């Protein structure tokens, strides 16, 4: 069953892209297809990012250690959808006018946040292989904590883009806040347990 689970997750992760391609090819987009492509790929990049961050808390709460084997796949799909999102912006929104793209990064906060999130993903994607994990050792875990900064930037990118006080972007931000709070509480409890051990000894 576990042998089939990974290929199944892989195929399911491609369903949003397949659905988007189908909608575009059959002319079922809105009056602004470029915006549909940008929004869909961006939302799915954020969803996969949050799903990646959910793996560790879920594993700790349930004891399902098997979940850890899906974290790298979800992280790479995050990068994949983020890359498609960025490529769509460059091609369909700015038509490869890189001077305009640089101006957007400098002047539009939501573009700045989105670009920051993507740049932060780059070293995480590059060092996701087993070879890099061996080379970096403990430094690998420290490096991959950047994912939390990346997630914050991605949520800000979405919120500032849509400019809403309530709605889907805010829900994602609240979910991220809960994940960060869980990590802080878990670390505090772990520190308390370590301090108690010498006292017991």
PyMOL commands that place a pseudoatom at each C-alpha (Angstrom):
pseudoatom trace, name=CA, resn=UNK, resi=1, chain=A, elem=C, hetatm=0, pos=[0.000, 0.000, 0.000]
pseudoatom trace, name=CA, resn=UNK, resi=2, chain=A, elem=C, hetatm=0, pos=[2.812, 2.438, 0.872]
pseudoatom trace, name=CA, resn=UNK, resi=3, chain=A, elem=C, hetatm=0, pos=[4.439, 1.759, -2.502]
pseudoatom trace, name=CA, resn=UNK, resi=4, chain=A, elem=C, hetatm=0, pos=[1.315, 3.035, -4.214]
pseudoatom trace, name=CA, resn=UNK, resi=5, chain=A, elem=C, hetatm=0, pos=[0.842, 6.004, -1.870]
pseudoatom trace, name=CA, resn=UNK, resi=6, chain=A, elem=C, hetatm=0, pos=[3.775, 8.074, -3.127]
pseudoatom trace, name=CA, resn=UNK, resi=7, chain=A, elem=C, hetatm=0, pos=[2.921, 7.759, -6.840]
pseudoatom trace, name=CA, resn=UNK, resi=8, chain=A, elem=C, hetatm=0, pos=[-0.691, 8.552, -5.970]
pseudoatom trace, name=CA, resn=UNK, resi=9, chain=A, elem=C, hetatm=0, pos=[0.297, 11.717, -4.095]
pseudoatom trace, name=CA, resn=UNK, resi=10, chain=A, elem=C, hetatm=0, pos=[2.522, 12.690, -7.029]
pseudoatom trace, name=CA, resn=UNK, resi=11, chain=A, elem=C, hetatm=0, pos=[-0.329, 12.302, -9.511]
pseudoatom trace, name=CA, resn=UNK, resi=12, chain=A, elem=C, hetatm=0, pos=[-2.784, 14.157, -7.256]
pseudoatom trace, name=CA, resn=UNK, resi=13, chain=A, elem=C, hetatm=0, pos=[-0.312, 17.033, -6.936]
pseudoatom trace, name=CA, resn=UNK, resi=14, chain=A, elem=C, hetatm=0, pos=[-0.417, 17.460, -10.723]
pseudoatom trace, name=CA, resn=UNK, resi=15, chain=A, elem=C, hetatm=0, pos=[-4.223, 17.565, -10.858]
pseudoatom trace, name=CA, resn=UNK, resi=16, chain=A, elem=C, hetatm=0, pos=[-4.450, 21.365, -10.265]
pseudoatom trace, name=CA, resn=UNK, resi=17, chain=A, elem=C, hetatm=0, pos=[-2.075, 21.991, -13.175]
pseudoatom trace, name=CA, resn=UNK, resi=18, chain=A, elem=C, hetatm=0, pos=[-3.948, 19.552, -15.411]
pseudoatom trace, name=CA, resn=UNK, resi=19, chain=A, elem=C, hetatm=0, pos=[-7.226, 21.234, -14.490]
pseudoatom trace, name=CA, resn=UNK, resi=20, chain=A, elem=C, hetatm=0, pos=[-5.804, 24.664, -15.284]
pseudoatom trace, name=CA, resn=UNK, resi=21, chain=A, elem=C, hetatm=0, pos=[-4.476, 23.501, -18.664]
pseudoatom trace, name=CA, resn=UNK, resi=22, chain=A, elem=C, hetatm=0, pos=[-7.876, 21.978, -19.482]
pseudoatom trace, name=CA, resn=UNK, resi=23, chain=A, elem=C, hetatm=0, pos=[-9.690, 25.208, -18.580]
pseudoatom trace, name=CA, resn=UNK, resi=24, chain=A, elem=C, hetatm=0, pos=[-7.313, 27.303, -20.705]
pseudoatom trace, name=CA, resn=UNK, resi=25, chain=A, elem=C, hetatm=0, pos=[-7.406, 24.986, -23.736]
pseudoatom trace, name=CA, resn=UNK, resi=26, chain=A, elem=C, hetatm=0, pos=[-11.213, 24.728, -23.692]
pseudoatom trace, name=CA, resn=UNK, resi=27, chain=A, elem=C, hetatm=0, pos=[-11.683, 28.474, -23.315]
pseudoatom trace, name=CA, resn=UNK, resi=28, chain=A, elem=C, hetatm=0, pos=[-13.362, 28.252, -19.930]
pseudoatom trace, name=CA, resn=UNK, resi=29, chain=A, elem=C, hetatm=0, pos=[-11.323, 30.994, -18.286]
pseudoatom trace, name=CA, resn=UNK, resi=30, chain=A, elem=C, hetatm=0, pos=[-12.640, 34.406, -17.296]
pseudoatom trace, name=CA, resn=UNK, resi=31, chain=A, elem=C, hetatm=0, pos=[-12.239, 37.496, -19.448]
pseudoatom trace, name=CA, resn=UNK, resi=32, chain=A, elem=C, hetatm=0, pos=[-8.653, 37.696, -18.129]
pseudoatom trace, name=CA, resn=UNK, resi=33, chain=A, elem=C, hetatm=0, pos=[-6.972, 34.289, -18.687]
pseudoatom trace, name=CA, resn=UNK, resi=34, chain=A, elem=C, hetatm=0, pos=[-3.567, 35.576, -17.581]
pseudoatom trace, name=CA, resn=UNK, resi=35, chain=A, elem=C, hetatm=0, pos=[-4.979, 36.561, -14.194]
pseudoatom trace, name=CA, resn=UNK, resi=36, chain=A, elem=C, hetatm=0, pos=[-6.636, 33.142, -13.860]
pseudoatom trace, name=CA, resn=UNK, resi=37, chain=A, elem=C, hetatm=0, pos=[-3.330, 31.388, -14.508]
pseudoatom trace, name=CA, resn=UNK, resi=38, chain=A, elem=C, hetatm=0, pos=[-1.468, 33.642, -12.088]
pseudoatom trace, name=CA, resn=UNK, resi=39, chain=A, elem=C, hetatm=0, pos=[-4.029, 33.289, -9.323]
pseudoatom trace, name=CA, resn=UNK, resi=40, chain=A, elem=C, hetatm=0, pos=[-4.423, 29.513, -9.663]
pseudoatom trace, name=CA, resn=UNK, resi=41, chain=A, elem=C, hetatm=0, pos=[-0.705, 28.710, -9.714]
pseudoatom trace, name=CA, resn=UNK, resi=42, chain=A, elem=C, hetatm=0, pos=[-0.010, 31.147, -6.888]
pseudoatom trace, name=CA, resn=UNK, resi=43, chain=A, elem=C, hetatm=0, pos=[-2.737, 29.737, -4.651]
pseudoatom trace, name=CA, resn=UNK, resi=44, chain=A, elem=C, hetatm=0, pos=[-1.570, 26.180, -5.224]
pseudoatom trace, name=CA, resn=UNK, resi=45, chain=A, elem=C, hetatm=0, pos=[2.030, 27.118, -4.505]
pseudoatom trace, name=CA, resn=UNK, resi=46, chain=A, elem=C, hetatm=0, pos=[0.877, 28.555, -1.171]
pseudoatom trace, name=CA, resn=UNK, resi=47, chain=A, elem=C, hetatm=0, pos=[-1.294, 25.517, -0.425]
pseudoatom trace, name=CA, resn=UNK, resi=48, chain=A, elem=C, hetatm=0, pos=[1.575, 23.116, -1.052]
pseudoatom trace, name=CA, resn=UNK, resi=49, chain=A, elem=C, hetatm=0, pos=[3.846, 25.300, 1.073]
pseudoatom trace, name=CA, resn=UNK, resi=50, chain=A, elem=C, hetatm=0, pos=[1.429, 25.149, 3.997]
pseudoatom trace, name=CA, resn=UNK, resi=51, chain=A, elem=C, hetatm=0, pos=[0.922, 21.409, 3.450]
pseudoatom trace, name=CA, resn=UNK, resi=52, chain=A, elem=C, hetatm=0, pos=[4.702, 20.953, 3.660]
pseudoatom trace, name=CA, resn=UNK, resi=53, chain=A, elem=C, hetatm=0, pos=[4.797, 22.846, 6.949]
pseudoatom trace, name=CA, resn=UNK, resi=54, chain=A, elem=C, hetatm=0, pos=[1.886, 20.787, 8.281]
pseudoatom trace, name=CA, resn=UNK, resi=55, chain=A, elem=C, hetatm=0, pos=[3.741, 17.475, 7.965]
pseudoatom trace, name=CA, resn=UNK, resi=56, chain=A, elem=C, hetatm=0, pos=[5.921, 17.852, 11.078]
pseudoatom trace, name=CA, resn=UNK, resi=57, chain=A, elem=C, hetatm=0, pos=[3.169, 19.023, 13.492]
pseudoatom trace, name=CA, resn=UNK, resi=58, chain=A, elem=C, hetatm=0, pos=[0.833, 16.329, 12.197]
pseudoatom trace, name=CA, resn=UNK, resi=59, chain=A, elem=C, hetatm=0, pos=[3.522, 13.672, 12.624]
pseudoatom trace, name=CA, resn=UNK, resi=60, chain=A, elem=C, hetatm=0, pos=[4.286, 14.819, 16.164]
pseudoatom trace, name=CA, resn=UNK, resi=61, chain=A, elem=C, hetatm=0, pos=[0.630, 14.901, 17.190]
pseudoatom trace, name=CA, resn=UNK, resi=62, chain=A, elem=C, hetatm=0, pos=[-0.342, 11.576, 15.633]
pseudoatom trace, name=CA, resn=UNK, resi=63, chain=A, elem=C, hetatm=0, pos=[2.888, 9.602, 15.744]
pseudoatom trace, name=CA, resn=UNK, resi=64, chain=A, elem=C, hetatm=0, pos=[2.499, 8.787, 12.029]
pseudoatom trace, name=CA, resn=UNK, resi=65, chain=A, elem=C, hetatm=0, pos=[6.196, 8.923, 11.170]
pseudoatom trace, name=CA, resn=UNK, resi=66, chain=A, elem=C, hetatm=0, pos=[5.453, 7.683, 7.660]
pseudoatom trace, name=CA, resn=UNK, resi=67, chain=A, elem=C, hetatm=0, pos=[4.249, 11.206, 6.810]
pseudoatom trace, name=CA, resn=UNK, resi=68, chain=A, elem=C, hetatm=0, pos=[7.824, 12.506, 6.785]
pseudoatom trace, name=CA, resn=UNK, resi=69, chain=A, elem=C, hetatm=0, pos=[8.526, 10.778, 3.470]
pseudoatom trace, name=CA, resn=UNK, resi=70, chain=A, elem=C, hetatm=0, pos=[6.037, 13.083, 1.736]
pseudoatom trace, name=CA, resn=UNK, resi=71, chain=A, elem=C, hetatm=0, pos=[7.530, 16.348, 2.998]
pseudoatom trace, name=CA, resn=UNK, resi=72, chain=A, elem=C, hetatm=0, pos=[10.241, 16.655, 0.349]
pseudoatom trace, name=CA, resn=UNK, resi=73, chain=A, elem=C, hetatm=0, pos=[7.789, 15.866, -2.456]
pseudoatom trace, name=CA, resn=UNK, resi=74, chain=A, elem=C, hetatm=0, pos=[5.337, 18.492, -1.241]
pseudoatom trace, name=CA, resn=UNK, resi=75, chain=A, elem=C, hetatm=0, pos=[8.159, 21.001, -0.873]
pseudoatom trace, name=CA, resn=UNK, resi=76, chain=A, elem=C, hetatm=0, pos=[9.322, 20.398, -4.442]
pseudoatom trace, name=CA, resn=UNK, resi=77, chain=A, elem=C, hetatm=0, pos=[5.767, 20.775, -5.730]
pseudoatom trace, name=CA, resn=UNK, resi=78, chain=A, elem=C, hetatm=0, pos=[5.630, 24.070, -3.852]
pseudoatom trace, name=CA, resn=UNK, resi=79, chain=A, elem=C, hetatm=0, pos=[8.680, 25.211, -5.788]
pseudoatom trace, name=CA, resn=UNK, resi=80, chain=A, elem=C, hetatm=0, pos=[7.247, 23.839, -9.036]
pseudoatom trace, name=CA, resn=UNK, resi=81, chain=A, elem=C, hetatm=0, pos=[3.979, 25.768, -8.761]
pseudoatom trace, name=CA, resn=UNK, resi=82, chain=A, elem=C, hetatm=0, pos=[5.818, 28.878, -7.573]
pseudoatom trace, name=CA, resn=UNK, resi=83, chain=A, elem=C, hetatm=0, pos=[8.081, 28.654, -10.635]
pseudoatom trace, name=CA, resn=UNK, resi=84, chain=A, elem=C, hetatm=0, pos=[5.068, 28.326, -12.954]
pseudoatom trace, name=CA, resn=UNK, resi=85, chain=A, elem=C, hetatm=0, pos=[3.485, 31.280, -11.128]
pseudoatom trace, name=CA, resn=UNK, resi=86, chain=A, elem=C, hetatm=0, pos=[6.583, 33.437, -11.609]
pseudoatom trace, name=CA, resn=UNK, resi=87, chain=A, elem=C, hetatm=0, pos=[7.008, 32.357, -15.231]
pseudoatom trace, name=CA, resn=UNK, resi=88, chain=A, elem=C, hetatm=0, pos=[3.364, 33.219, -15.892]
pseudoatom trace, name=CA, resn=UNK, resi=89, chain=A, elem=C, hetatm=0, pos=[3.863, 36.685, -14.407]
pseudoatom trace, name=CA, resn=UNK, resi=90, chain=A, elem=C, hetatm=0, pos=[6.959, 37.280, -16.533]
pseudoatom trace, name=CA, resn=UNK, resi=91, chain=A, elem=C, hetatm=0, pos=[5.380, 35.984, -19.742]
pseudoatom trace, name=CA, resn=UNK, resi=92, chain=A, elem=C, hetatm=0, pos=[1.688, 36.910, -19.533]
pseudoatom trace, name=CA, resn=UNK, resi=93, chain=A, elem=C, hetatm=0, pos=[1.627, 39.952, -17.244]
pseudoatom trace, name=CA, resn=UNK, resi=94, chain=A, elem=C, hetatm=0, pos=[4.852, 41.739, -18.202]
pseudoatom trace, name=CA, resn=UNK, resi=95, chain=A, elem=C, hetatm=0, pos=[5.606, 40.096, -21.574]
pseudoatom trace, name=CA, resn=UNK, resi=96, chain=A, elem=C, hetatm=0, pos=[9.284, 39.662, -20.681]
pseudoatom trace, name=CA, resn=UNK, resi=97, chain=A, elem=C, hetatm=0, pos=[9.755, 43.407, -20.062]
pseudoatom trace, name=CA, resn=UNK, resi=98, chain=A, elem=C, hetatm=0, pos=[12.382, 42.946, -17.364]
pseudoatom trace, name=CA, resn=UNK, resi=99, chain=A, elem=C, hetatm=0, pos=[12.731, 46.678, -16.739]
pseudoatom trace, name=CA, resn=UNK, resi=100, chain=A, elem=C, hetatm=0, pos=[9.041, 46.739, -15.765]
pseudoatom trace, name=CA, resn=UNK, resi=101, chain=A, elem=C, hetatm=0, pos=[9.530, 43.645, -13.596]
pseudoatom trace, name=CA, resn=UNK, resi=102, chain=A, elem=C, hetatm=0, pos=[12.383, 45.314, -11.713]
pseudoatom trace, name=CA, resn=UNK, resi=103, chain=A, elem=C, hetatm=0, pos=[10.233, 48.427, -11.280]
pseudoatom trace, name=CA, resn=UNK, resi=104, chain=A, elem=C, hetatm=0, pos=[7.425, 46.250, -9.890]
pseudoatom trace, name=CA, resn=UNK, resi=105, chain=A, elem=C, hetatm=0, pos=[9.778, 44.632, -7.392]
pseudoatom trace, name=CA, resn=UNK, resi=106, chain=A, elem=C, hetatm=0, pos=[10.966, 48.031, -6.215]
pseudoatom trace, name=CA, resn=UNK, resi=107, chain=A, elem=C, hetatm=0, pos=[7.624, 49.827, -6.077]
pseudoatom trace, name=CA, resn=UNK, resi=108, chain=A, elem=C, hetatm=0, pos=[4.868, 47.253, -5.467]
pseudoatom trace, name=CA, resn=UNK, resi=109, chain=A, elem=C, hetatm=0, pos=[5.048, 45.614, -2.003]
pseudoatom trace, name=CA, resn=UNK, resi=110, chain=A, elem=C, hetatm=0, pos=[3.106, 42.492, -2.972]
pseudoatom trace, name=CA, resn=UNK, resi=111, chain=A, elem=C, hetatm=0, pos=[5.529, 41.842, -5.844]
pseudoatom trace, name=CA, resn=UNK, resi=112, chain=A, elem=C, hetatm=0, pos=[8.467, 42.447, -3.494]
pseudoatom trace, name=CA, resn=UNK, resi=113, chain=A, elem=C, hetatm=0, pos=[7.076, 39.917, -1.007]
pseudoatom trace, name=CA, resn=UNK, resi=114, chain=A, elem=C, hetatm=0, pos=[6.344, 37.359, -3.723]
pseudoatom trace, name=CA, resn=UNK, resi=115, chain=A, elem=C, hetatm=0, pos=[9.820, 37.660, -5.224]
pseudoatom trace, name=CA, resn=UNK, resi=116, chain=A, elem=C, hetatm=0, pos=[11.374, 37.375, -1.765]
pseudoatom trace, name=CA, resn=UNK, resi=117, chain=A, elem=C, hetatm=0, pos=[9.409, 34.183, -1.149]
pseudoatom trace, name=CA, resn=UNK, resi=118, chain=A, elem=C, hetatm=0, pos=[10.601, 32.694, -4.436]
pseudoatom trace, name=CA, resn=UNK, resi=119, chain=A, elem=C, hetatm=0, pos=[14.241, 33.642, -3.873]
pseudoatom trace, name=CA, resn=UNK, resi=120, chain=A, elem=C, hetatm=0, pos=[14.108, 32.054, -0.418]
pseudoatom trace, name=CA, resn=UNK, resi=121, chain=A, elem=C, hetatm=0, pos=[12.745, 28.856, -1.985]
pseudoatom trace, name=CA, resn=UNK, resi=122, chain=A, elem=C, hetatm=0, pos=[15.710, 28.493, -4.331]
pseudoatom trace, name=CA, resn=UNK, resi=123, chain=A, elem=C, hetatm=0, pos=[18.296, 27.235, -1.800]
pseudoatom trace, name=CA, resn=UNK, resi=124, chain=A, elem=C, hetatm=0, pos=[15.670, 24.964, -0.245]
pseudoatom trace, name=CA, resn=UNK, resi=125, chain=A, elem=C, hetatm=0, pos=[14.889, 23.340, -3.594]
pseudoatom trace, name=CA, resn=UNK, resi=126, chain=A, elem=C, hetatm=0, pos=[18.566, 23.001, -4.538]
pseudoatom trace, name=CA, resn=UNK, resi=127, chain=A, elem=C, hetatm=0, pos=[19.526, 21.390, -1.222]
pseudoatom trace, name=CA, resn=UNK, resi=128, chain=A, elem=C, hetatm=0, pos=[16.551, 19.028, -1.055]
pseudoatom trace, name=CA, resn=UNK, resi=129, chain=A, elem=C, hetatm=0, pos=[18.534, 16.034, -2.342]
pseudoatom trace, name=CA, resn=UNK, resi=130, chain=A, elem=C, hetatm=0, pos=[20.034, 13.353, -0.111]
pseudoatom trace, name=CA, resn=UNK, resi=131, chain=A, elem=C, hetatm=0, pos=[23.507, 14.363, -1.240]
pseudoatom trace, name=CA, resn=UNK, resi=132, chain=A, elem=C, hetatm=0, pos=[23.067, 17.911, 0.032]
pseudoatom trace, name=CA, resn=UNK, resi=133, chain=A, elem=C, hetatm=0, pos=[21.549, 16.636, 3.276]
pseudoatom trace, name=CA, resn=UNK, resi=134, chain=A, elem=C, hetatm=0, pos=[24.717, 14.578, 3.866]
pseudoatom trace, name=CA, resn=UNK, resi=135, chain=A, elem=C, hetatm=0, pos=[27.029, 17.459, 2.919]
pseudoatom trace, name=CA, resn=UNK, resi=136, chain=A, elem=C, hetatm=0, pos=[25.337, 20.042, 5.132]
pseudoatom trace, name=CA, resn=UNK, resi=137, chain=A, elem=C, hetatm=0, pos=[24.658, 17.790, 8.130]
pseudoatom trace, name=CA, resn=UNK, resi=138, chain=A, elem=C, hetatm=0, pos=[23.087, 19.780, 10.956]
pseudoatom trace, name=CA, resn=UNK, resi=139, chain=A, elem=C, hetatm=0, pos=[23.339, 22.962, 8.911]
pseudoatom trace, name=CA, resn=UNK, resi=140, chain=A, elem=C, hetatm=0, pos=[20.719, 21.514, 6.552]
pseudoatom trace, name=CA, resn=UNK, resi=141, chain=A, elem=C, hetatm=0, pos=[17.996, 21.777, 9.204]
pseudoatom trace, name=CA, resn=UNK, resi=142, chain=A, elem=C, hetatm=0, pos=[19.032, 25.324, 10.062]
pseudoatom trace, name=CA, resn=UNK, resi=143, chain=A, elem=C, hetatm=0, pos=[18.946, 26.296, 6.390]
pseudoatom trace, name=CA, resn=UNK, resi=144, chain=A, elem=C, hetatm=0, pos=[15.524, 24.780, 5.828]
pseudoatom trace, name=CA, resn=UNK, resi=145, chain=A, elem=C, hetatm=0, pos=[14.014, 26.809, 8.639]
pseudoatom trace, name=CA, resn=UNK, resi=146, chain=A, elem=C, hetatm=0, pos=[13.988, 29.567, 6.035]
pseudoatom trace, name=CA, resn=UNK, resi=147, chain=A, elem=C, hetatm=0, pos=[10.762, 27.954, 4.858]
pseudoatom trace, name=CA, resn=UNK, resi=148, chain=A, elem=C, hetatm=0, pos=[8.903, 29.762, 7.668]
pseudoatom trace, name=CA, resn=UNK, resi=149, chain=A, elem=C, hetatm=0, pos=[10.164, 33.155, 6.459]
pseudoatom trace, name=CA, resn=UNK, resi=150, chain=A, elem=C, hetatm=0, pos=[9.259, 32.094, 2.936]
pseudoatom trace, name=CA, resn=UNK, resi=151, chain=A, elem=C, hetatm=0, pos=[5.722, 31.211, 4.055]
pseudoatom trace, name=CA, resn=UNK, resi=152, chain=A, elem=C, hetatm=0, pos=[5.274, 34.564, 5.795]
pseudoatom trace, name=CA, resn=UNK, resi=153, chain=A, elem=C, hetatm=0, pos=[6.407, 36.384, 2.640]
pseudoatom trace, name=CA, resn=UNK, resi=154, chain=A, elem=C, hetatm=0, pos=[4.059, 34.251, 0.507]
pseudoatom trace, name=CA, resn=UNK, resi=155, chain=A, elem=C, hetatm=0, pos=[1.065, 35.021, 2.737]
pseudoatom trace, name=CA, resn=UNK, resi=156, chain=A, elem=C, hetatm=0, pos=[1.874, 38.735, 2.653]
pseudoatom trace, name=CA, resn=UNK, resi=157, chain=A, elem=C, hetatm=0, pos=[2.170, 38.524, -1.130]
pseudoatom trace, name=CA, resn=UNK, resi=158, chain=A, elem=C, hetatm=0, pos=[-1.350, 37.089, -1.372]
pseudoatom trace, name=CA, resn=UNK, resi=159, chain=A, elem=C, hetatm=0, pos=[-2.916, 39.454, 1.171]
pseudoatom trace, name=CA, resn=UNK, resi=160, chain=A, elem=C, hetatm=0, pos=[-1.347, 42.574, -0.357]
pseudoatom trace, name=CA, resn=UNK, resi=161, chain=A, elem=C, hetatm=0, pos=[-2.288, 41.410, -3.851]
pseudoatom trace, name=CA, resn=UNK, resi=162, chain=A, elem=C, hetatm=0, pos=[-5.971, 40.888, -3.041]
pseudoatom trace, name=CA, resn=UNK, resi=163, chain=A, elem=C, hetatm=0, pos=[-6.136, 43.747, -0.508]
pseudoatom trace, name=CA, resn=UNK, resi=164, chain=A, elem=C, hetatm=0, pos=[-8.744, 42.169, 1.755]
pseudoatom trace, name=CA, resn=UNK, resi=165, chain=A, elem=C, hetatm=0, pos=[-9.314, 42.218, 5.498]
pseudoatom trace, name=CA, resn=UNK, resi=166, chain=A, elem=C, hetatm=0, pos=[-11.178, 38.901, 5.523]
pseudoatom trace, name=CA, resn=UNK, resi=167, chain=A, elem=C, hetatm=0, pos=[-11.307, 36.037, 3.063]
pseudoatom trace, name=CA, resn=UNK, resi=168, chain=A, elem=C, hetatm=0, pos=[-9.130, 33.249, 1.667]
pseudoatom trace, name=CA, resn=UNK, resi=169, chain=A, elem=C, hetatm=0, pos=[-5.739, 35.027, 1.947]
pseudoatom trace, name=CA, resn=UNK, resi=170, chain=A, elem=C, hetatm=0, pos=[-6.390, 35.816, 5.623]
pseudoatom trace, name=CA, resn=UNK, resi=171, chain=A, elem=C, hetatm=0, pos=[-7.423, 32.219, 6.314]
pseudoatom trace, name=CA, resn=UNK, resi=172, chain=A, elem=C, hetatm=0, pos=[-4.095, 30.987, 4.954]
pseudoatom trace, name=CA, resn=UNK, resi=173, chain=A, elem=C, hetatm=0, pos=[-2.262, 33.541, 7.093]
pseudoatom trace, name=CA, resn=UNK, resi=174, chain=A, elem=C, hetatm=0, pos=[-4.156, 32.413, 10.214]
pseudoatom trace, name=CA, resn=UNK, resi=175, chain=A, elem=C, hetatm=0, pos=[-3.326, 28.785, 9.441]
pseudoatom trace, name=CA, resn=UNK, resi=176, chain=A, elem=C, hetatm=0, pos=[0.353, 29.714, 9.095]
pseudoatom trace, name=CA, resn=UNK, resi=177, chain=A, elem=C, hetatm=0, pos=[0.187, 31.572, 12.418]
pseudoatom trace, name=CA, resn=UNK, resi=178, chain=A, elem=C, hetatm=0, pos=[-1.176, 28.419, 14.069]
pseudoatom trace, name=CA, resn=UNK, resi=179, chain=A, elem=C, hetatm=0, pos=[1.655, 26.337, 12.585]
pseudoatom trace, name=CA, resn=UNK, resi=180, chain=A, elem=C, hetatm=0, pos=[4.236, 28.837, 13.851]
pseudoatom trace, name=CA, resn=UNK, resi=181, chain=A, elem=C, hetatm=0, pos=[2.598, 28.905, 17.286]
pseudoatom trace, name=CA, resn=UNK, resi=182, chain=A, elem=C, hetatm=0, pos=[2.711, 25.102, 17.431]
pseudoatom trace, name=CA, resn=UNK, resi=183, chain=A, elem=C, hetatm=0, pos=[6.427, 25.143, 16.627]
pseudoatom trace, name=CA, resn=UNK, resi=184, chain=A, elem=C, hetatm=0, pos=[7.132, 27.730, 19.351]
pseudoatom trace, name=CA, resn=UNK, resi=185, chain=A, elem=C, hetatm=0, pos=[5.128, 25.807, 21.972]
pseudoatom trace, name=CA, resn=UNK, resi=186, chain=A, elem=C, hetatm=0, pos=[6.801, 22.527, 21.002]
pseudoatom trace, name=CA, resn=UNK, resi=187, chain=A, elem=C, hetatm=0, pos=[10.280, 24.062, 21.266]
pseudoatom trace, name=CA, resn=UNK, resi=188, chain=A, elem=C, hetatm=0, pos=[9.470, 25.586, 24.663]
pseudoatom trace, name=CA, resn=UNK, resi=189, chain=A, elem=C, hetatm=0, pos=[8.242, 22.262, 26.005]
pseudoatom trace, name=CA, resn=UNK, resi=190, chain=A, elem=C, hetatm=0, pos=[11.325, 20.502, 24.641]
pseudoatom trace, name=CA, resn=UNK, resi=191, chain=A, elem=C, hetatm=0, pos=[13.557, 23.055, 26.382]
pseudoatom trace, name=CA, resn=UNK, resi=192, chain=A, elem=C, hetatm=0, pos=[11.685, 22.557, 29.658]
pseudoatom trace, name=CA, resn=UNK, resi=193, chain=A, elem=C, hetatm=0, pos=[12.146, 18.790, 29.438]
pseudoatom trace, name=CA, resn=UNK, resi=194, chain=A, elem=C, hetatm=0, pos=[15.884, 19.229, 28.888]
pseudoatom trace, name=CA, resn=UNK, resi=195, chain=A, elem=C, hetatm=0, pos=[16.175, 21.515, 31.938]
pseudoatom trace, name=CA, resn=UNK, resi=196, chain=A, elem=C, hetatm=0, pos=[14.322, 19.022, 34.132]
pseudoatom trace, name=CA, resn=UNK, resi=197, chain=A, elem=C, hetatm=0, pos=[16.588, 16.103, 33.240]
pseudoatom trace, name=CA, resn=UNK, resi=198, chain=A, elem=C, hetatm=0, pos=[19.703, 17.374, 35.123]
pseudoatom trace, name=CA, resn=UNK, resi=199, chain=A, elem=C, hetatm=0, pos=[17.508, 18.225, 38.113]
pseudoatom trace, name=CA, resn=UNK, resi=200, chain=A, elem=C, hetatm=0, pos=[16.165, 14.665, 38.229]
pseudoatom trace, name=CA, resn=UNK, resi=201, chain=A, elem=C, hetatm=0, pos=[19.690, 13.267, 37.902]
for i in range(1, 201): cmd.bond("trace and resi %d" % i, "trace and resi %d" % (i + 1))
show_as sticks, trace
zoom trace
